[in-house]
Amino acid sequence: QVQLVESGGGLVQAGGSLRLSCAASGSIFSINAMGWYRQAPGKQRELVARITSDGSTNVADSVKGRFTISRDGAKNMVYLQMNSLKPEDTAIYYCNCDARASMITKVPRTYWGQGTQVTVSS
């Protein structure tokens, strides 16, 4: 079992910045990837950014140039630096992790955090 806890959300004015953090804990054999998804009111949950164990990243077009994802493998943490925030970035942001809980687990399992609210005002 892997637990994910997000922090760093809050209320910020347009143009401001926030840094989200996510810590993975529990039984972890290996982590294949960690990332951030978000869900705005009335919309489906969507990928914001994702980073694999080898450092490869996938970033949504809507946040390219503004958001940066990074990780600390030794600490099992992932971060999302959000700059030049816009009202349309308002959403609940969820940490995501694809991990194997033991060496005999052949297929990575997907885990989700509880979410942290990001609200950007005009």
N, C-alpha and C positions, 0 to 999 in steps of 0.2 A: 504494500500500500504506500502510495506517495501522496503527500499533502502539499498544497501550494497556497501561499499566503501573499496577497498583494498589498502594497502600501504606496502612498504618494499622491493619491487622487485628491481632488479638492475643487474649489471655485477659483477661477482665474479670469482676468479680463482678456479680451482679444489682443493678440500680439504677445502675450505673456508666455511663460514656460513652466513646465512641470516635469518631474522625473519620477517615473513609476519604477518600483522595485518588486521583484517576486522571488521568494525563497522556497526552494523545494526541500522537503524533509521526509523522513520515514525510511522505509526499505527501498533502497535504490542500488541496483547493480550497475546500470548504465543509463545515460540520458542521450537519446538520439537527437532531440531537438527541443527547443523552448521558444515560445512566442507569445504574442499578444493579439487578442481578438477584441472587437468591440461591438456593442449592440445599442443602437439609438432607439428611442421610442418609435414604435410602429415599423421598425425595420428588422431584417434578419441579421444574425450575428455574422460579422465579416472579419476576414483576416486583416490585421494591421501590419504586422511584421513578424518574421520568423527567422530563427538562426539555428543551424545545425551544429553538431559537435565539431565539424571541421571548419566552422566559421562562415559557411555559405549562408547568404541572407536572401530573403524574399520580402519585399516591401510593397505595400499597396501604392498604386499610382497617386492616390489622393493625398498621401502624406510624404511622398518622396521629396527630398530636399529640406524637409522640416523635422521629421522624426528620425531618430537613430536608435537601432537596437544593438545591444551589446550583452556580453555574458561573462561570468566568472565561473569557469568550470570547477575550480577547486572548492568554491563555496556553494555550488549548485544554485546560482542566482542568475537572473536575467533582468535587464534594465531597459527602459524605454525613455529616452530623452526626447521630450516634445517641445519644440520651439515654434514660434510664430503661430500660436494656437488660434483657431478660428471657431466661431460659434457652431459650425457644422461638425466639429470634432467632439461635441458634447455627446457622451455615451457612457455606458458602463463598460469598463475595460477589464477583460478577463485574461489571466495568465494561463497558458497552455503548456503542457509538457508531454512528450512522447518518451516513455521510459520503460525499461525492463526492471522489475522488482527483484529478480533473482537470475542467476546464470542459466537456469533451466527453463526460464520463460523465453520461448522462441520468438514470439511476436510482441513488439512493444505495445503497451497499453496507453491510451490517452487519458490524461488527468486534467482537471480544471480547478482553478481557484474560485473563490467566492465572488470576485469582482470588486472593483473600486470605481466610484463615481467620479467622472471628470465633467465639470460644467464650465463652459466658456461663455462669458457674457459679452455683449456688444459694447 
